[in-house]
């Protein structure tokens, strides 16, 4: 029996025991592992070991979503203010 078939049977058994469907279980697992990977990358970002570009590429999210995660977790970061630069150019 392969590892994948073992996982499938475990998910089916869990779905039978709980009131969730297999798809709902998979969504919860996906959210869990995504959050886990985000937290690992945030630790590296705080230490300065990983750049935003690399993190967004690994997580397959946009930089805007990453900065929203930083603000949600209350992690300080440099803010890019486009309106200030436009005013400087116009002057």
Backbone as JSON Lines, residues from 0, in Angstrom:
{"i":0,"aa":"X","n":[0.85,-1.18,0.0],"ca":[0.0,0.0,0.0],"c":[0.89,1.24,0.0]}
{"i":1,"aa":"X","n":[0.59,2.17,-0.87],"ca":[1.42,3.37,-0.96],"c":[1.04,4.39,0.11]}
{"i":2,"aa":"X","n":[1.91,5.34,0.32],"ca":[1.66,6.37,1.32],"c":[0.43,7.2,0.99]}
{"i":3,"aa":"X","n":[0.23,7.48,-0.3],"ca":[-0.91,8.28,-0.72],"c":[-2.23,7.57,-0.42]}
{"i":4,"aa":"X","n":[-2.28,6.27,-0.64],"ca":[-3.52,5.54,-0.36],"c":[-3.8,5.5,1.14]}
{"i":5,"aa":"X","n":[-2.75,5.47,1.95],"ca":[-2.92,5.51,3.4],"c":[-3.52,6.85,3.82]}
{"i":6,"aa":"X","n":[-3.0,7.92,3.23],"ca":[-3.51,9.26,3.54],"c":[-4.97,9.38,3.11]}
{"i":7,"aa":"X","n":[-5.28,8.85,1.93],"ca":[-6.67,8.9,1.44],"c":[-7.62,8.19,2.39]}
{"i":8,"aa":"X","n":[-7.24,7.0,2.84],"ca":[-8.11,6.26,3.75],"c":[-8.26,6.98,5.08]}
{"i":9,"aa":"X","n":[-7.18,7.61,5.57],"ca":[-7.26,8.36,6.82],"c":[-8.22,9.55,6.68]}
{"i":10,"aa":"X","n":[-8.15,10.24,5.55],"ca":[-9.05,11.38,5.32],"c":[-10.49,10.89,5.22]}
{"i":11,"aa":"X","n":[-10.71,9.79,4.52],"ca":[-12.07,9.24,4.41],"c":[-12.6,8.8,5.77]}
{"i":12,"aa":"X","n":[-11.75,8.18,6.59],"ca":[-12.17,7.77,7.93],"c":[-12.5,8.98,8.8]}
{"i":13,"aa":"X","n":[-11.66,10.01,8.7],"ca":[-11.9,11.23,9.48],"c":[-13.19,11.91,9.03]}
{"i":14,"aa":"X","n":[-13.43,11.91,7.73],"ca":[-14.66,12.52,7.2],"c":[-15.88,11.73,7.68]}
{"i":15,"aa":"X","n":[-15.75,10.44,7.79],"ca":[-16.86,9.63,8.29],"c":[-17.14,9.88,9.76]}
{"i":16,"aa":"X","n":[-16.09,10.12,10.54],"ca":[-16.24,10.37,11.97],"c":[-16.74,11.78,12.26]}
{"i":17,"aa":"X","n":[-16.35,12.74,11.46],"ca":[-16.74,14.13,11.7],"c":[-17.87,14.51,10.75]}
{"i":18,"aa":"X","n":[-18.35,15.71,10.88],"ca":[-19.41,16.21,10.01],"c":[-18.86,16.99,8.83]}
{"i":19,"aa":"X","n":[-17.62,16.75,8.48],"ca":[-16.97,17.48,7.39],"c":[-16.84,16.6,6.15]}
{"i":20,"aa":"X","n":[-16.8,17.24,5.01],"ca":[-16.53,16.5,3.78],"c":[-15.03,16.41,3.56]}
{"i":21,"aa":"X","n":[-14.62,15.6,2.61],"ca":[-13.19,15.46,2.32],"c":[-12.59,16.78,1.85]}
{"i":22,"aa":"X","n":[-13.36,17.52,1.06],"ca":[-12.86,18.81,0.55],"c":[-12.67,19.82,1.69]}
{"i":23,"aa":"X","n":[-13.59,19.83,2.66],"ca":[-13.45,20.74,3.79],"c":[-12.21,20.39,4.62]}
{"i":24,"aa":"X","n":[-11.95,19.11,4.76],"ca":[-10.76,18.67,5.5],"c":[-9.5,19.11,4.77]}
{"i":25,"aa":"X","n":[-9.49,18.95,3.45],"ca":[-8.32,19.36,2.67],"c":[-8.11,20.87,2.73]}
{"i":26,"aa":"X","n":[-9.19,21.65,2.73],"ca":[-9.06,23.11,2.85],"c":[-8.46,23.49,4.19]}
{"i":27,"aa":"X","n":[-8.9,22.81,5.25],"ca":[-8.34,23.1,6.58],"c":[-6.87,22.73,6.64]}
{"i":28,"aa":"X","n":[-6.51,21.61,6.04],"ca":[-5.1,21.22,6.0],"c":[-4.27,22.2,5.2]}
{"i":29,"aa":"X","n":[-4.81,22.67,4.08],"ca":[-4.1,23.64,3.25],"c":[-3.89,24.94,4.02]}
{"i":30,"aa":"X","n":[-4.92,25.42,4.71],"ca":[-4.79,26.64,5.51],"c":[-3.74,26.46,6.6]}
{"i":31,"aa":"X","n":[-3.75,25.31,7.25],"ca":[-2.8,25.05,8.33],"c":[-1.36,25.09,7.82]}
{"i":32,"aa":"X","n":[-1.08,24.39,6.73],"ca":[0.28,24.34,6.22],"c":[0.71,25.65,5.59]}
{"i":33,"aa":"X","n":[-0.23,26.41,5.02],"ca":[0.1,27.73,4.49],"c":[0.51,28.66,5.63]}
{"i":34,"aa":"X","n":[-0.28,28.67,6.7],"ca":[0.06,29.51,7.85],"c":[1.4,29.12,8.46]}
{"i":35,"aa":"X","n":[1.66,27.82,8.48],"ca":[2.93,27.34,9.02],"c":[4.11,27.85,8.19]}
{"i":36,"aa":"X","n":[3.96,27.8,6.87],"ca":[5.01,28.27,5.99],"c":[5.17,29.8,6.08]}
{"i":37,"aa":"X","n":[4.05,30.51,6.22],"ca":[4.09,31.96,6.39],"c":[4.87,32.32,7.64]}
{"i":38,"aa":"X","n":[4.57,31.65,8.75],"ca":[5.25,31.95,10.01],"c":[6.76,31.69,9.92]}
{"i":39,"aa":"X","n":[7.15,30.6,9.24],"ca":[8.57,30.32,9.06],"c":[9.24,31.44,8.26]}
{"i":40,"aa":"X","n":[8.58,31.89,7.2],"ca":[9.15,32.95,6.37],"c":[9.18,34.28,7.1]}
{"i":41,"aa":"X","n":[8.18,34.56,7.94],"ca":[8.17,35.8,8.71],"c":[9.34,35.85,9.69]}
{"i":42,"aa":"X","n":[9.67,34.71,10.27],"ca":[10.82,34.67,11.18],"c":[12.1,35.02,10.43]}
{"i":43,"aa":"X","n":[12.24,34.47,9.23],"ca":[13.43,34.77,8.43],"c":[13.44,36.23,7.98]}
{"i":44,"aa":"X","n":[12.26,36.78,7.69],"ca":[12.16,38.19,7.28],"c":[12.57,39.1,8.43]}
{"i":45,"aa":"X","n":[12.13,38.78,9.64],"ca":[12.49,39.6,10.81],"c":[13.99,39.61,11.03]}
{"i":46,"aa":"X","n":[14.62,38.46,10.81],"ca":[16.06,38.36,11.01],"c":[16.84,38.98,9.86]}
{"i":47,"aa":"X","n":[16.17,39.3,8.77],"ca":[16.83,39.88,7.62],"c":[17.49,38.85,6.73]}
{"i":48,"aa":"X","n":[17.13,37.59,6.89],"ca":[17.75,36.53,6.12],"c":[17.03,36.26,4.79]}
{"i":49,"aa":"X","n":[15.82,36.77,4.65],"ca":[15.05,36.53,3.44],"c":[14.37,37.81,3.01]}
{"i":50,"aa":"X","n":[14.36,38.06,1.71],"ca":[13.76,39.27,1.17],"c":[12.3,39.02,0.79]}
{"i":51,"aa":"X","n":[11.57,40.12,0.66],"ca":[10.15,40.06,0.31],"c":[9.97,39.33,-1.02]}
{"i":52,"aa":"X","n":[10.82,39.63,-1.96],"ca":[10.74,39.02,-3.28],"c":[10.81,37.49,-3.19]}
{"i":53,"aa":"X","n":[11.74,36.98,-2.38],"ca":[11.9,35.54,-2.24],"c":[10.73,34.9,-1.51]}
{"i":54,"aa":"X","n":[10.23,35.59,-0.51],"ca":[9.11,35.06,0.27],"c":[7.86,34.99,-0.58]}
{"i":55,"aa":"X","n":[7.57,36.05,-1.33],"ca":[6.36,36.04,-2.16],"c":[6.46,34.98,-3.26]}
{"i":56,"aa":"X","n":[7.66,34.74,-3.73],"ca":[7.86,33.7,-4.74],"c":[7.63,32.32,-4.14]}
{"i":57,"aa":"X","n":[8.12,32.08,-2.92],"ca":[7.94,30.8,-2.25],"c":[6.47,30.53,-1.91]}
{"i":58,"aa":"X","n":[5.8,31.56,-1.4],"ca":[4.41,31.4,-0.97],"c":[3.4,31.53,-2.11]}
{"i":59,"aa":"X","n":[3.89,32.02,-3.25],"ca":[3.03,32.25,-4.42],"c":[1.9,33.23,-4.1]}
{"i":60,"aa":"X","n":[2.28,34.35,-3.46],"ca":[1.34,35.42,-3.16],"c":[1.91,36.72,-3.68]}
{"i":61,"aa":"X","n":[1.06,37.73,-3.77],"ca":[1.52,39.04,-4.23],"c":[2.2,39.78,-3.09]}
{"i":62,"aa":"X","n":[3.06,40.75,-3.42],"ca":[3.7,41.54,-2.37],"c":[2.68,42.3,-1.52]}
{"i":63,"aa":"X","n":[1.57,42.72,-2.14],"ca":[0.54,43.41,-1.35],"c":[-0.02,42.52,-0.26]}
{"i":64,"aa":"X","n":[-0.27,41.26,-0.61],"ca":[-0.78,40.33,0.4],"c":[0.25,40.1,1.5]}
{"i":65,"aa":"X","n":[1.53,40.06,1.11],"ca":[2.57,39.87,2.11],"c":[2.64,41.06,3.06]}
{"i":66,"aa":"X","n":[2.58,42.27,2.51],"ca":[2.61,43.45,3.37],"c":[1.36,43.52,4.25]}
{"i":67,"aa":"X","n":[0.23,43.03,3.74],"ca":[-0.99,42.97,4.56],"c":[-0.79,41.99,5.71]}
{"i":68,"aa":"X","n":[-0.12,40.88,5.45],"ca":[0.19,39.93,6.52],"c":[1.12,40.56,7.56]}
{"i":69,"aa":"X","n":[2.09,41.35,7.09],"ca":[2.99,42.01,8.03],"c":[2.23,42.98,8.93]}
{"i":70,"aa":"X","n":[1.31,43.74,8.34],"ca":[0.53,44.69,9.13],"c":[-0.4,43.95,10.09]}
{"i":71,"aa":"X","n":[-0.95,42.84,9.64],"ca":[-1.85,42.05,10.49],"c":[-1.1,41.49,11.69]}
{"i":72,"aa":"X","n":[0.15,41.05,11.47],"ca":[0.96,40.49,12.55],"c":[1.7,41.58,13.32]}
{"i":73,"aa":"X","n":[1.52,42.84,12.9],"ca":[2.14,44.01,13.54],"c":[3.67,43.92,13.52]}
{"i":74,"aa":"X","n":[4.19,43.59,12.35],"ca":[5.63,43.54,12.14],"c":[6.04,44.79,11.38]}
{"i":75,"aa":"X","n":[7.03,45.48,11.88],"ca":[7.43,46.73,11.24],"c":[8.13,46.45,9.91]}
{"i":76,"aa":"X","n":[7.87,47.32,8.95],"ca":[8.49,47.22,7.64],"c":[8.52,48.6,7.01]}
{"i":77,"aa":"X","n":[9.35,48.75,6.0],"ca":[9.44,50.02,5.3],"c":[8.23,50.16,4.39]}
{"i":78,"aa":"X","n":[7.63,51.34,4.43],"ca":[6.46,51.57,3.6],"c":[6.85,52.41,2.4]}
{"i":79,"aa":"X","n":[6.36,51.99,1.25],"ca":[6.59,52.7,0.01],"c":[5.4,53.62,-0.22]}
{"i":80,"aa":"X","n":[5.65,54.91,-0.23],"ca":[4.57,55.87,-0.37],"c":[4.68,56.54,-1.73]}
{"i":81,"aa":"X","n":[3.88,56.1,-2.67],"ca":[3.96,56.58,-4.05],"c":[3.57,58.06,-4.15]}
{"i":82,"aa":"X","n":[2.63,58.51,-3.36],"ca":[2.16,59.89,-3.46],"c":[3.26,60.88,-3.08]}
{"i":83,"aa":"X","n":[4.12,60.56,-2.13],"ca":[5.22,61.44,-1.76],"c":[6.21,61.61,-2.91]}
{"i":84,"aa":"X","n":[6.48,60.56,-3.62],"ca":[7.43,60.63,-4.73],"c":[6.83,61.41,-5.89]}
{"i":85,"aa":"X","n":[5.54,61.28,-6.13],"ca":[4.9,62.04,-7.2],"c":[4.96,63.53,-6.92]}
{"i":86,"aa":"X","n":[4.79,63.92,-5.66],"ca":[4.84,65.33,-5.29],"c":[6.25,65.86,-5.46]}
{"i":87,"aa":"X","n":[7.25,65.05,-5.19],"ca":[8.63,65.48,-5.34],"c":[8.97,65.66,-6.82]}
{"i":88,"aa":"X","n":[8.43,64.84,-7.67],"ca":[8.69,64.93,-9.09],"c":[8.01,66.18,-9.67]}
{"i":89,"aa":"X","n":[6.78,66.47,-9.22],"ca":[6.02,67.6,-9.72],"c":[6.65,68.93,-9.3]}
{"i":90,"aa":"X","n":[7.36,68.96,-8.21],"ca":[7.94,70.23,-7.71],"c":[9.09,70.72,-8.52]}
